[in-house]
Amino acid sequence: MRYEAPDTIDAAVKLLAGEAGLARVLAGGTDLLVQMRSDVVSPDLVVDIKKISELRQVKEEAGGFRVGAAVTGAELKEHAKLPKAWPGLVEAANLIGSTQVQGRATMGGNLCNGSPAADSVPGLIAAGATATLVGPNGRRDLKVEDIMLAPRKLALTKGEIVASFLLPARPARSSDAYLRFIPRTEMDIAVVGCGVSLTLDPSGTCTAARVSLGAVAARPLLVEDAAKAIIGTKLNHAALAKLEAAARAACKPIDDKRGTVEFRIDVAGVLARRAALIAQERARKA
Amino acid sequence: MQERVKKDPEREFRVVGTRPIRPDGADKVTGRAKFGADFKMAGQLVGKVLRSPHAHARIKGIDVSKAAVLPGVKAIVTRDDFKDQGSEFVPAGEMLVNYRDVVRNVLAREKALFEGHPIAAVAATSEKIAREALRLIKVDYEVLPHVLDAVEAMKPDAPVLHEDMITAGVTPPPTKASNVAKRIEFVMGDIQKGFKDADVIVEREFNTKPVHQGYIEPHAVVASVSEDGSAEVWVTTQGHWIVRAHCARLLGWDISKIRVTASEIGGGFGGKTVVYLEPLALALSKKARKPVKMVMNREEVFRASGPTSGANIWVKIGAKKDGRIVAGEAILKYQAGAFQGSPVQPGCMCAFAPYDLENVKVVGYDVVTNRPKVAAYRAPGGPISEYAVESVVDEIAEQLGLDPIEMRLKNAAKEGTKAAYGPKFGPIGLVEGLEAAKGSPHWNAPLGKNQGRGIAAGFWFNIGGETTVSLQLNEDGTLSLMAGTPDVGGLRASLSMMAAEELGVDVAKVRPIIADTSSLGYNFLTGGSRSTFSSGMATVEAARAMIKEACVRASKLWEIPLDAVTWEDGKVRPAGDNAGKHEAMDLGDIAKIAGKTGGPIVGYSAITAHGAAPSFGVHIADAEVDPETGKTTITRYTVIQDAGKAVHPAYVEGQFQGGAAQGIGWALNEEYIYDDNGRLENPGFLDYRMPVASDLPMIDTIIVEVPNPRHPYGVRGVGETPIVPPMAAIAAAVKRASGVRFFELPMSPPKILAGMKAVKANGGAKATT
């Protein structure tokens, strides 16, 4: 196995594109190293992207933020402005693993690990984040919801790296929330995850919303019907009931060691409602 | 909040009952302490185990030829390297082991009986080479149908694990082999008559899942066999003399040739009372002529080391309107895993032990299944049967409109009660525990929304056994203490305190170690909550022997008869005026004169500790159930238990809290999940969901002290009872919080949510799941 730690993104792309065997990107390593130790993957080349400064920064851009793919959860939490603008997303990234893990784990890695249960991905999708990919053929932008196709399967071409996420500018009275269900309180993987981002007008009516569910299908979902259920409402009882139903209708989960189909569908609705109410409360104060 | 309820303080203690810093504390918090995987030897090889991918398969052939010629491979062992053993049961903690089965558990012979069953072991110069060698070993399996569940395994058409297993305890003996190793029965009085007298009868069936001890430190060993056949072993274990005995037996070596040193232990809870890697490491080391180190990974720990049984339990209890229980009956079917020897016998004995009953019948079945062989886990067998009985007691109390504490007080065992399993209890602290619970702030606190409170009692026997302690008086008057029961929960602290108490010295002057098997007389393992009791008893005896010797030395120095010398307040003194005027001497003074009055002074005690006394506990649990997700949060928890005498109360409380924490996991989320092929799907802490710290409330404790009259300081073992009551206490709390009574563990969120939905669908009718 070869280990490389280039300091430019182009060098990283070149290494990855040129590897004939199995190449893997190392960001925080909280998934990759575990998989390597337990013999799940044995890469021929590991490209460490933590030395690439572009991938390690949070910058303000176009009224929003550009977050490098290799920025850790802990760094997101300590950023001067991000936690206020995107509390739900920052929370989602900081639900991953333990305090030690959060000091290493990154949103880019969380996305590219290709798990339908990744906590930060529904947060990013709800946020309307766009990922910038860099590959042998240059740069391109993709909405986060279009990146993961199926478990361990991404829309990335050979040699392509997720470089950063653009979080759009926030109108006034906007906020977000992310909730996940786990049987414990931490150190667990989502049985269901739900991110909600919304904007209120001065009267408190929801003018825009995005709802995303994790761990209830082969990939994290953007649930447009769930968003429609609350747009134009003040999240009254009827709207929330519609939101719950839409969230449940979107679920295509499996029975596995972490939960049953029935349970996941039930809880998806509950979390969607609870997350929407938290986002609403935050938006009122934003 | 930590409280203590005292009874009968027979003597005023100076050291016992205080909370000094433990002698092993600094090394543990700085990372210096050496656990099993921390031992290293120059030139050591890496040992790895090839394990069966099948739950049940005949092994038609093992071809190691390719692996053997891989550069770097130094030794390979298979079933052919171990002589077969006859069927013979020997005690291991509170469990029995049979060498016929131990040799097969260490390396499969005719069949692989569970996924993870060791097939071969390799020693190589690196981990990578060892792994590659495992891949090169070709095993010819004939895959057989498998069975995981005890009830399924008892069916006539179930796949049979052992073709020669005829159920014991049945007359006439069955003619056909089955998976039922043994049927046992305990009967007292006449249950038919008892049930006839009952005003209310509740009859329920329960199911529990196997749960793992979950020790954080995996099994680890380094073995080094010399050219002359003598061997050294460093290992994480609860009983290094037991490791020595098992290895000597399996390898056919003299016991004296094997010297075993126990490392610090990162949790055992009963699971480190058996051998897995040790005989393999020794056999590999002998073949390779190099030291061999073997460390299990977490996955191996889950797939191949013993959890406790999963079980099916049926309980029927009859009571009078006033709550007096008139009959109790139970049928227990315990999974043993691949080899017989589930803890169903202690399960039967414990089932009704907290109660003073006239009519009891308990029947137990020990059933083999294609799972790893069960090992001891804190009060083996007790938590399972007592969960079922206590749950029915709770339901009867509810039906009769009685307070669950009053119901238990009405039936509680006390001094003189004849237990259903035979003996009469001596002084015990169940009533005191129930009274303490009744008066506790927790029991009387208000509950919040979606919250419920449950209570349950629990019992464990506790044991004594062979024990040796050596206490040396050093030249400067300090003391070195050697014990042989590995320290799993603060033992060294407790032993130095007892020595200091007896000898009148400062506790910091006593430095304890756990000695190796060649340095000290035989010690049975740490298990059965015996170490503070037994090694404590031996420590007190060793200290008294030293005092006696100190008196002898003073009499020599003072040239007065021995009976003119006395020991008082930590000093040797002339017994009276007639003895003459001599300056009293403490142990420091005695140490100075040791050489000229007869030589080094050593207090020694080699005993079989008798008189272990049971410990009863009462737990109060508050559960909050999320009505929309079924998630249960334990919001408050109190453990009340009789310690006899708490030598170091902080470590007694630690045992109480640890048992409760493990019980919370058992009750709510821990379970083994198998796929259709009998392969474990959750062999790791991510999906085998033990509670993490943030899942638990502060677990409050109340230490009850009803002294054990047969221990010099009144000590009872406390380590096991705390895992007995939690499951029933939490099930009762969940019932009151959710409105649904559950009869299956774990009470995981999907089950609770489904149960609550079923109640709603029935229009609020009482549902049971």
Chai-1 contact restraints between the chains, C-beta under 6 A:
chainA,res_idxA,chainB,res_idxB,connection_type,confidence,min_distance_angstrom,max_distance_angstrom,comment,restraint_id
A,F181,B,T629,contact,1.0,0.0,6.0,A-B,restraint_1
A,P183,B,N669,contact,1.0,0.0,6.0,A-B,restraint_2
A,P183,B,R689,contact,1.0,0.0,6.0,A-B,restraint_3
A,P183,B,P749,contact,1.0,0.0,6.0,A-B,restraint_4
A,R184,B,R689,contact,1.0,0.0,6.0,A-B,restraint_5
A,R184,B,V692,contact,1.0,0.0,6.0,A-B,restraint_6
A,R184,B,D695,contact,1.0,0.0,6.0,A-B,restraint_7
A,T185,B,S694,contact,1.0,0.0,6.0,A-B,restraint_8
A,T185,B,D695,contact,1.0,0.0,6.0,A-B,restraint_9
A,E186,B,V692,contact,1.0,0.0,6.0,A-B,restraint_10
A,E186,B,S694,contact,1.0,0.0,6.0,A-B,restraint_11
A,M187,B,V692,contact,1.0,0.0,6.0,A-B,restraint_12
A,K257,B,I673,contact,1.0,0.0,6.0,A-B,restraint_13
A,K257,B,E681,contact,1.0,0.0,6.0,A-B,restraint_14
A,K257,B,N682,contact,1.0,0.0,6.0,A-B,restraint_15
A,K257,B,D687,contact,1.0,0.0,6.0,A-B,restraint_16
A,G259,B,P750,contact,1.0,0.0,6.0,A-B,restraint_17
A,T260,B,P750,contact,1.0,0.0,6.0,A-B,restraint_18
A,F263,B,P750,contact,1.0,0.0,6.0,A-B,restraint_19
A,F263,B,L753,contact,1.0,0.0,6.0,A-B,restraint_20
A,V267,B,T629,contact,1.0,0.0,6.0,A-B,restraint_21
A,V270,B,E628,contact,1.0,0.0,6.0,A-B,restraint_22
A,V270,B,T629,contact,1.0,0.0,6.0,A-B,restraint_23
